[in-house]
Amino acid sequence: MQTHLTERKAEVPETLEARIGEVKPYLVIRPTAGLAALNLHEIWPYRDLLATLAERDIKVRYKQTSLGVIWVILQPLLAAGIFSFVFGSIANLPSDGVPYFLFAYAGMQGWTLFSNVLTRSSACLVGNAHLISKVYFPRFILPLSTLGAILVDFGVAMGMMAVLMVVYQVVPGWGLLLLPLWMGILTALGMGIGLWLAALTVQYRDVGYVLPVAMQMLMYASPIAYASSAVPERYQALFFLNPLAGLLDAFRWSLLGVGAPRWDSLAVSAIVSVAALIFGAFAFKKMERKFADTI
């Protein structure tokens, strides 16, 4: 009797193992490496949410402000006017043969695109804390949704740029065809840094206070209100370590045809921008699991 019971008990685990082996798992979690770890394919099923958030930002930007479109045009105009007075009239710096106001306004367009991408993407998580803590969706959607309003702002400001070029009778050359390329590199650089800062801001809110000061310093270290040719020769190598230097020169050259860009500096800027985007995306994804608990 004891032998018979023992044999039956021994058969049970084998039967269970056989049945478990036949059941196909509903979800398999595997460690990922490389670009697959970003899970960018998850964004596509949530494309409606991405469009909704982008539309919301545009409506908030233009419908719920008293100045709306006027402020988008007025802000770079005021900045260009101040730069023209300080750097053009007082400091008497060269503007490569074009009116200083137009020169400064063109530089502001490239800087504003980069600055808006960086600052808005870096603040997107804290600004949407109520969504992150309650609903699951790919967190990459939040920084990507900021691009809609940024590109609308850029288009409005560039419309004013076209008006100024007509007023000053400046005709762009074939370099205008390369303008989308410089826009893409500037956007990649701003988004890469913004993704990293967005993840840091969730845990360290001091980043939000330090960033405006750092951006102010970076603005004066970049050729926005002055030409790169005005930088002394002995500082040129150090000056072009700033990836924005070559990009803003190329941006202005595409619009006004002045200040031929340094292609070696542009190559370095492109490499740095792609590297920043990849690093920022991986840093964002690595810290993503803690967002809902920390924010």
C-alpha positions in Angstrom: 0.0 0.0 0.0 2.8 2.4 0.9 4.6 1.6 -2.3 1.5 2.3 -4.4 0.9 5.7 -2.8 4.5 6.7 -3.3 4.4 5.9 -7.0 1.2 8.0 -7.5 2.7 11.0 -5.7 5.8 10.8 -7.9 3.6 11.0 -11.0 1.9 14.2 -10.0 4.8 16.7 -10.5 5.7 15.1 -13.8 2.1 15.6 -15.0 2.0 19.3 -13.8 5.3 20.0 -15.5 4.0 18.6 -18.7 0.9 20.7 -18.6 2.8 23.9 -17.7 5.1 23.3 -20.6 2.2 23.2 -23.0 0.8 26.6 -21.8 2.1 29.5 -23.9 3.0 32.6 -21.8 0.9 35.7 -22.2 3.8 38.1 -21.6 7.5 37.4 -21.7 9.9 39.9 -20.1 13.3 39.8 -21.5 16.3 42.1 -20.9 16.9 44.4 -23.9 20.0 46.0 -25.2 20.9 48.6 -27.8 18.2 50.8 -29.4 15.6 48.1 -28.6 15.8 49.1 -25.0 14.1 52.4 -25.9 10.9 50.7 -27.0 10.2 53.4 -29.4 7.6 51.2 -31.1 5.3 51.7 -28.1 4.7 55.3 -29.2 2.7 54.4 -32.3 -0.3 52.9 -30.5 -0.5 56.2 -28.5 -0.2 58.5 -31.5 -3.7 59.9 -30.7 -2.5 60.9 -27.3 0.6 62.5 -28.8 -1.6 64.5 -31.2 -3.9 65.6 -28.4 -1.2 66.8 -26.1 0.5 68.7 -29.0 -2.8 70.3 -29.9 -3.4 71.2 -26.2 0.0 73.0 -26.0 -0.8 75.0 -29.2 -4.2 76.0 -27.9 -2.7 77.1 -24.5 0.0 79.0 -26.3 -2.3 81.0 -28.6 -5.9 80.9 -27.4 -5.3 81.3 -23.6 -2.9 84.2 -23.8 -3.7 87.8 -24.3 -0.9 88.5 -26.7 -0.8 85.1 -28.5 0.9 85.4 -31.9 2.0 89.0 -31.2 4.3 87.9 -28.4 5.9 85.2 -30.6 6.9 88.0 -33.0 7.5 90.7 -30.5 10.0 88.8 -28.3 12.7 88.2 -31.0 12.1 91.7 -32.4 12.8 93.3 -29.0 15.9 91.1 -28.5 17.2 91.9 -32.0 16.7 95.6 -31.3 18.6 95.5 -28.0 21.4 93.5 -29.6 21.6 95.9 -32.5 21.9 98.9 -30.1 24.5 97.3 -27.8 26.6 95.3 -30.2 26.0 97.2 -33.4 25.8 100.9 -32.3 27.8 100.9 -29.0 30.4 98.1 -29.5 30.4 98.7 -33.3 30.9 95.0 -34.1 30.7 93.8 -37.7 27.6 92.2 -39.2 29.1 90.7 -42.3 27.7 93.4 -44.6 24.0 93.1 -43.7 21.9 95.4 -41.5 22.7 94.6 -37.9 19.0 94.3 -36.9 18.4 91.7 -39.6 21.7 90.0 -38.7 20.7 89.7 -35.0 17.1 88.6 -35.8 18.3 85.8 -38.0 20.7 84.6 -35.2 17.8 84.8 -32.7 15.7 82.4 -34.8 18.2 79.6 -34.6 18.8 80.2 -30.9 15.1 80.4 -30.1 14.5 77.0 -31.8 17.2 75.3 -29.8 16.3 77.1 -26.6 12.5 76.3 -26.8 13.2 72.6 -27.5 15.5 72.3 -24.6 13.6 74.3 -22.0 10.1 73.0 -22.8 11.2 69.3 -23.1 13.1 69.6 -19.8 10.0 70.8 -18.0 7.5 68.5 -19.6 7.5 65.8 -16.9 7.0 68.2 -13.9 4.3 70.1 -15.9 2.4 66.9 -16.5 2.9 65.3 -13.1 -0.9 64.6 -12.7 -0.8 62.4 -15.8 2.4 60.5 -14.9 1.2 59.6 -11.5 -2.3 58.3 -12.6 -2.1 56.9 -16.2 0.4 54.7 -18.0 1.6 55.7 -21.4 5.1 55.9 -23.0 6.7 58.8 -21.3 8.6 59.8 -24.5 5.2 61.2 -25.7 5.5 64.2 -23.3 8.8 65.7 -24.7 7.7 64.8 -28.3 4.4 66.6 -27.8 6.2 69.9 -27.1 7.5 70.0 -30.7 4.2 71.0 -32.1 3.9 74.4 -30.4 7.6 75.0 -30.9 7.4 74.5 -34.7 4.3 76.7 -34.9 6.2 79.5 -33.0 9.1 79.0 -35.3 7.0 79.2 -38.4 5.3 82.5 -37.2 8.7 84.0 -36.4 10.1 83.0 -39.7 7.2 84.7 -41.4 8.4 87.9 -39.8 11.9 87.0 -41.0 10.6 86.9 -44.6 9.0 90.3 -44.2 12.2 91.8 -42.9 14.2 90.3 -45.7 11.8 91.9 -48.2 12.1 95.3 -46.4 15.9 95.2 -46.4 16.0 93.7 -49.9 18.0 90.6 -48.9 17.6 87.7 -51.3 18.6 84.2 -50.0 20.8 81.9 -52.0 20.9 78.2 -52.6 21.9 77.8 -48.9 18.3 78.2 -48.0 17.8 74.5 -49.1 20.0 73.4 -46.2 18.0 75.3 -43.6 15.9 72.2 -42.7 19.1 70.3 -42.0 20.3 72.9 -39.5 16.9 73.0 -37.9 17.0 69.2 -37.5 20.4 69.3 -35.9 19.5 72.1 -33.6 16.3 70.2 -32.6 18.2 67.0 -32.0 20.7 68.8 -29.8 18.0 70.6 -27.8 15.9 67.4 -27.4 18.9 65.3 -26.3 19.9 67.7 -23.5 16.2 68.3 -22.7 15.5 64.6 -22.2 18.4 64.2 -19.8 17.4 67.3 -17.8 13.7 66.3 -17.8 14.7 63.0 -16.0 17.0 64.9 -13.6 14.3 67.5 -12.8 11.9 64.9 -11.5 14.4 64.0 -8.8 16.3 67.3 -8.4 14.0 70.3 -8.8 17.1 72.6 -8.6 17.7 71.9 -12.2 14.7 74.2 -13.0 16.4 77.1 -11.3 19.9 76.5 -12.7 18.8 76.1 -16.3 17.7 79.7 -17.0 21.0 81.0 -15.8 22.9 78.4 -17.8 20.9 79.3 -20.9 21.6 83.0 -20.5 25.3 82.3 -20.3 25.2 80.0 -23.3 23.4 82.6 -25.3 26.2 85.2 -25.0 28.8 82.5 -25.7 27.1 81.7 -29.0 27.2 83.9 -32.2 23.7 85.3 -32.0 24.2 89.0 -31.7 27.8 89.0 -33.1 29.6 87.3 -35.9 32.1 84.5 -35.3 34.6 86.6 -37.3 34.6 89.1 -34.4 36.1 86.5 -32.1 39.9 87.0 -31.8 41.9 84.4 -33.7 43.6 83.0 -30.6 40.1 82.1 -29.1 38.6 80.6 -32.3 39.5 77.0 -31.4 38.0 77.4 -27.9 35.0 79.3 -29.3 34.0 76.5 -31.8 34.0 73.9 -29.1 30.5 75.2 -28.5 28.4 73.0 -30.9 26.0 76.0 -31.4 28.7 78.2 -32.9 28.9 76.3 -36.2 25.2 75.6 -36.3 24.1 79.2 -35.8 26.6 80.4 -38.3 25.2 77.9 -40.8 21.6 78.9 -39.9 22.3 82.6 -40.6 24.3 81.8 -43.8 21.3 79.9 -45.2 19.0 82.8 -44.6 21.2 85.8 -45.4 24.1 84.3 -47.4 26.8 85.8 -45.1 29.3 84.3 -42.8 30.3 81.1 -44.7 30.0 78.2 -42.2 33.0 76.1 -41.2 32.2 72.6 -42.4 34.6 70.9 -40.0 32.8 72.7 -37.1 29.4 71.6 -38.5 30.5 68.0 -38.7 31.5 68.1 -35.0 28.2 69.8 -34.1 26.2 67.1 -36.0 28.1 64.3 -34.2 27.7 66.0 -30.8 23.9 66.5 -31.5 23.3 62.9 -32.4 25.3 61.7 -29.5 23.4 64.0 -27.1 20.1 62.7 -28.5 21.1 59.1 -28.0 22.5 59.7 -24.5 19.5 61.8 -23.5 17.0 59.1 -24.7 18.8 56.3 -22.8 19.1 58.4 -19.7 15.4 59.3 -19.9 14.5 55.6 -20.4 16.7 54.4 -17.6 15.1 56.7 -15.0 11.6 56.3 -16.4 10.6 53.7 -13.8 11.0 56.1 -10.9 9.0 59.0 -12.4 5.6 58.0 -11.0 7.0 57.4 -7.5 9.2 60.5 -7.3 7.3 63.1 -9.1 
